[in-house]
Amino acid sequence: MRDSLQNAAFGAEGSVASTVYGTVVVMATLSAAYAVEPDPWRLEIIVVSTVLVLWIAHVYAHGLSESLELRRRLSRQEAGLIARRELGMVLAAALPSAALVLGALGVFRENVAVAVALGVGLFILGAEGVRYARVERLGPLATLVAVVSTLGLGLLVVLLKVTVEH
């Protein structure tokens, strides 16, 4: 049970890359969409549909790449393994989406729901930095650098997305 919750919150099967990518996609999409759409239900639809479309494209691209590398078509089992390996992208949207749903249900005001969703995204990015540092057995200073780098990259992408949109 603990592993399932951890995978839902922080990625599937140790895939830091897909979780970080999915989290940045969620945060960038939410930041850009909120500038023109304050309704949490619509924001939820925009975020979830964007993540799903990009996940499908991501899985497809990885499938093509691996098929070319192997010089043969992938089996259904191999394609399924790719989809599961990249599932962190979709799972990264779960907790921020929950905040948006709470906003849509009136538990939070719209702006609070968006702030909580973005805060959860930052928390996930920080956790992925820690996760990476643990796997790599980094010391305290290197762990701090990993966490700050992951958070900084996420914030930079969101900032660029918002700046380009305006």
Beta strands, then each sheet from edge to edge (+ up, - down):
end
